[in-house]
Amino acid sequence: MENMNENTEQPMNTKSMVKDLTQGSVPKLLLMFAAPLFMANALQAIYNIVDMIVVGQVIGKDGMSAVATGGNVLSILNFVVMGFAGAGQIIIARAVGQKDKETIRKTIGTVFSILLVAAVVMSVLCFFLRDWLLNLVNTPKEAYNYTMDYTLVCMVGLIFIYGYNIVSAIMRGMGDSKRPFMFVGIASVVNIILDILFVAVLHMEVIGAALATVIGQAISFIFAMIYFYRHKESFGFDFKLTSFIPRMDTVRKLCALGIPMAIQSAAISVSMTVVAAWVNSFGVVASACAGVLSKLNMLVGILSMSLTTAAGSMVGQNLGAKKYDRIPRILLWASGCALAVVSVYITIMVAFPETMVGLFTGDMAVLSSAAIIILPSVVNAFGAVTRTFGFAIINGSGNSKLNLLVAIIDGMIARISLAYILGWKVGMGPQGFWLGDAIAGFVPFLIGAAFYASKKWKVE
């Protein structure tokens, strides 16, 4: 076995793409790292929202239901990349803090191999299960054909989604959040232009929206790979075929952290699918409202995700460098920034709910139901603030056991149970389903806060 201690003593290449997050002002580093992440995620949200707006305005509530339901189905397919790419990012961040170039190199090759194979397997498997999946989520019959079209096209593009997430995770682990922003910016512009062209001009209906998304993601991934290859020496990865052979020591580390994170992502996706199935049983209007709420929640989610990713990478690097005194400041600033922005969103949502829903559709049946999404949206927004703290310390420390605990309690038990109680037992219907799902979002904070108070992250 290679002596890993030899690597920890070698200085990182001064020309490498690594960004040291262990020195300097915490708020400045956090904001500089989080800003490109936020803009990248915001652009992703924008082109997802544009899908819904264009489809809603051109096709109507049946198309909105298709995009919403298809999106829920596709979220199930992303759990592997969300878990293992996130694990790779944390491992790389820790290795950067330890100046361990060999671990960085082996992690990059192993993550690529595992996830690109997984993308192909997931696409093929879900193609054969497509009817079962759509029936599983109670797809409204009025939107069934549209939903099938949307889902099949997006399945083809799954490898591009996985590929982009791999490259972005590697860069973020090294402290670079600007390039992922540039790549997703390309995807967003392409997607928006093609959305309008395919759906509004060429009248390709929901297939056009799905094609616009897949083409945008493909172009983004291609640009990211070209950049990564041209700067391979700076990343410390040579792109030889032998470098893509999974290394068992790295596989074990990835699995130890990636499996719980993947289970967490899968559990949340499954719970969201269960909730979506219950909502869809109330008809196409409720399904369309769910689509609007999902896109609005996405706006809050990208803020939390951006700050969590930035703070998690900073926590990972600083733990690797044993600079424990910086951890509380990282968590405090990340949470404070999230609260400041979320407060603005909540104010707008409470004051102008019909205006917010009206961005997506002019359908009076959907607009008249706008009030029922206010409370779930507000609760979800506050939960997003707390998740920033919880996930930053859990993911940044690389604690696989806590990730698994969050997956079980948050992803499965709390979300499904609370949604069931409020929606069916209390009789709140769709609003109860969404509210239960939102309340469960506070679980990561409770677990993360207990972990932080225990100070066990100092020795993980």
N, C-alpha and C positions, 0 to 999 in steps of 0.2 A: 504494500500500500504506500502511496506517495506520502511524503512528510509534509503535511499542510503547514507546519510551523515555519518552514523555509519561505513560504510565499508571503507570510504575514509581515516579514521583515523588509520586503522589497518595496521601494517607493513606486507609486503608480506612475505611469508614463505621463510626463508633463504635457504631452500633446493629446492625451486621451480625451474622450468626451465626458469624463466623469466630472460631476459638480460636487464639491465638498460642502455638505450641509451641517458640518460639525463646528464650524467657526463663523463668527460674525453675528449680527443682530438677528434674533429669532423672528420678530415680526417682519423684518425686511426680507429675509430668506423665505419665510412662509408665503408671503404675498407674491414675491417674485416667482416662486415655484407654482403656487396655486393659480395665479392669474392666467397663464397659458392653458392650464388644465381646465379651468372654468370656461374659458373661451372655446376650447376644443369641445368640451361636453355641451356647452351652450349651442354651438353650431350643430352638433349631432341632434340635440333636442329640436333645434329649429327645423332641420330637414325632416325629422319625424313629425313635427307639428304641421309643417307644410303639407306632408302627405294627407294628414287628417283634414286640414282646411280645404285643400283643393278637391279632395274626394267628397267632403261634406257639402261644399258649395256646388259642385258639378253633378254628383251622383245622388247625394242625399243621405238620409239616415241608414239605408241599407249598406251603402258603401262605408260609412263611418263604423258601423257595427263590424263589417268585414275586416277593416284595418285594426280595430281594437281587439277582436277575437283572434285574428291571425297573429297579432303582436304577442298576445298571451301564449299562444302555442309555441312561437319561435323563442320566447324567453326561456322555455324549458330546455331548448337545445343549446343554450349558451352557458349552462351551469358549469360545464367542464372547463371552458376557457376562462371563465370568471374566477374559478378556484385556482387553477394551476398557473395562469398568467400572474394572478395576484401573489401566489406563493413564490414564483420566480422573481418577481419584483422585490419582495421582502428579502429573499436570500441574497440577491445581488446587492441590495442596499447595505445589508450587514457586512457582506464581503468588501464593499467599498470602504466602509468604516474601518475594517481590519486590514485594508490594503492587500487583499488576497486575490491576485489576478487569476490564479488557476481555477478557483471556485467560480469566478465570473465566467470564464471561458466554458467550463463544463456545463454550467447552468444554462447558458444561452443555447448550446447545441441540444441539450436534453429537452428543454422546453419546446424548441421548434419541432423536434421529432415526435414527441408525444402528442402535441396539440394538433398538428397538421393531419396526422393519422386519425385522431379522434374526430376531426371535422368531417372527413370523408365517411367514416363509420356512422356518425350521427345523421348525416344527410341521407345515406342509403337506407338506414334503419327507419327513419321517420317517413321516407317516401312510401314504404310499404305499409306504414301504420297511419297514413294520412286520414283515412276515413274514420278510423277508431279515435284518433286525436280530436277531430272536429266534433264527433258525437260526444266525446268525453266532456267537452266544455259546453254542451247544449247549444251549439251554434244555431241561432234563429233561422228557421227555414227560408225566410225572405232573403237572408244574406248568405245562405250556404254556398252557392256557386261562386259568389264573389270571394268569400273567405277561402275556398279551396284554391282559386286562382292565385290569390295573394300569397298563401302559404307555400304553394309549390314553387313559385318563382323565387321566393326568399330562401327556400331550402337549398337551391342551386348556389346561392351566394354565401352559404355558411362558411366555406373555406376562406373567403375574403374577410369575413368578420373575425374569424379566429386568427388569421394571419396578421391583421392590423393590430389586434389586441396583444399579440406576442411581441411585436416590434415596439409598440408603445410601452408595454410593461418593462421591457429591457431598458429602454431609454429613461423611463421614470426612476427605475431602480438606481440608475447611475446619476440621477439628479437633473436630467434634462427633460423639461416639460414643454419646451418651445417647439421642437420638431414635431411631436405628435399633434400639436395645435395646427401646424402648417398643413400636415397631411389630412387631417379631418376637415380643415377649411376647404381643401380641394374637393373632397367628397361632398361637402355641403353645397357648394356652388353648383357642381355638376348635378346633384340631386334636385335642387330647386328648379334649375332650368329645365331639366328633363321632366320633372313633375308637371310643370305648366304645359310643356310641349306635348307629352304623351297623353295626359288626361284632358286638359282643357282645349287643346288645339286638334290633336289627332283622335280624340275620343276613344282611347284604348281602355277606358274605365279602370278598374282596380288593378288589372295586369300592368297598366302603364305606371301606376304608382309604385308597384313592387319592382318593376324593371328599373325605374329611376333610382331606387334605393340600392339595388344590387350593383348597377353600373357605377354609381358613385363610390360604393365601398371597394369595388374592384380597382378602380383608378387610384384610390387612396392607398390601398395595400401595395400596388405596383410602385408608386412613387416612394413609399416608405422603404421597400426592399432595395430599390435602386440607391437610395441615400445610404442605407445601412451597408450595402455592399461596397460602395465607393469609399466609405469611412471605416472599413472593417478593421484596419490596423489600430485606429483610435479606440475601437470597442474591444480590441483584444481577441477578435474572432476571425479565423482565416477562411471560413466557408468551404474547407475541404470536406469531401464526403465523410471521411473518417471522424471529423469533428462533430458530425450529427449523430454518431452512434451513441445511444444513451449510456451514461456511466452509472453503474449500479449504486455507488455511494451517493451520487447526485439524485438518482431516482428515489432512493430512500428518503432523502431530505425533502424532495419535492412532494412525495406522497404523504409524508408525515404532516406537512403543512397544507398541501394542496387538496387532499381528500376531504378534510374537515371544511375547508373553505368552499370546495365544490358542493359538498353536502349542504352547506349553509345556503349557497346560491340556489341549488336544486330545491331545497325545502321551501324557500321563499317563493320560487317559481311555481312549485306544486300548489302551495297555499293560495297564491294569486289565481291559479287556474281553477281551483275549487271555488273560490269566491266568484270568479268570472262565470263559472257554470251556474251558480245560484242566481247571479244577476241576470244572466241570459234567459233563465226560466221565466222572468217577468216580461219578456218581450223585447222587440227591437229598439224601442225608445230607451228603455233602461240600459240596454247594451250600448247604445250610442252615447248616453250620458256617462257610462263607465269609460268610454274611450276619451271623452273630454277630460274627465277627472284624471285619468291616467296621464294625459299629456300635461295637464297643469301640475300634477305631482312631480312630473319629470323635471319641471323647471326648478323646483325645490331640491329634488334629488341630485341634480347636477352640481348644485352648490355644495351640498353635503359631501358628495362623492369627491369633488375636486379638493376640498379642504382635508378630507379624510386621507386621500391618496398622498397629498403633499405632506401632511403631518405624519402619516405612517412611514413614509420614506425618511423623513427627518428623524423620527423616533428610532427607526432601524439603524441608520448611520450612527447616531449618537450613542445608542446602546452598544453597537459594535466598537466604538471608540471609548466606551465606558465614561461618557460625559453625562452622567445621570442628572446633574443639576439643571440641564437644559430641558429635560423632559416636561416638567410642570409648566414651564413657560410656553412650550410648543402647544400643549393641550389647551391651555387657557386662551391663547391667541386664536387658535383654530375655532374654538367654541364661540368666542366673542364675535369673531367675524361672521360666522354663520348666523348668529342671533340678530346681528344688525341688519343683514340683508333680508332675512326671513320676515322680520317685522314689517318691512316695506311691502312685501308680497301679501302678507296677511291683511294689511290695511286695504290694499287694492281689492283683494278677493272679497272681503266683507262688504265694502262700499259699492262695488260694481259687479256682482255675480253674473247678471244677465249679459252685461257687456263682454265679460270674459268668455262666456259660453257662445255669445254671438259671433266671436271671431271665427268659430269653427263651422257654424251652420245658421241658416235662417229658418230652419224647420221650427214651427211654432210649438209642436208637441215636445220637442227637446228643450226649447227655450223656457217653456212653462215649468219645466222640472228643474231649472237651474238651482233653485234654492236648496235642494236636497244635497248638493255636493259641497255646500259651504263648510259645515261643521267637520266632515271628514277631511277636507282639504286643510283646514286650520290645524286640526290635531296632528295630521301628518307632517305639517310644516314644523311644528314645535318638536316633534319626534325626530325629524331630520337633524335638528340642532344638537340634540343629545347623542344621536348616533355618531356624529363627528368625533366627539370625545371618546365614546366607547370603542369604536372600531380602530381609531388611531392608536390607542395604547395596546389593544389586543393584536391587531395585525402587525403593527410596528415591532412588537416584541417577538413575533413569530410563534405565539402560543397556540399550538394546534388543538390542545384539549379544550381551551375556552372557545375556540371557533366552532368546535363540534357541539359544545354546550349551547352556544347561541343558536346554532343551526336547529337543534332539537327543540329548544324552548320557544325561540322567536319564530323560526320558519314553519314549524309544524303545530306544536301544541297551542301556543298563544293565538296565532293568527286565525287558524281554523276554528278553535274553540270560541273565541270572542266574537268572531263574525257569525258563527252559528247561533250563539246565545242572543246577540242583539238583533240579528236579522230574522231568525225564525221564532225563537222563544219569546222575545220581547215584542216581536211583531213590527219591527221598524223596516223590514224589507230591504231593498237595495242600500238605503242609507245606513242601515245597521250593519250590513256586510262590510261596507267601506269603512265605517267607523271602528268596527272591531279590528280590522286589518291595520288601521292607523294607530290605535292604542297599543297594539302588540309591538309597534316600532320602537317603543321605549325600552324593550328588554335588553338590547345591546348596551345601553347606557348603564342599566342596573348592574349587569355582569361586569362591564368594563370598569365602573367606578369601584366595585368591590375589589377587583384585581389591582387597580391602582392603589387603593388604600392599604392593601396587603404588602405592597412594595416588593412582591415576588418578581416583578418584571426586571429588577436589577440583577437577577441571577439567571434569567432565562437564556 
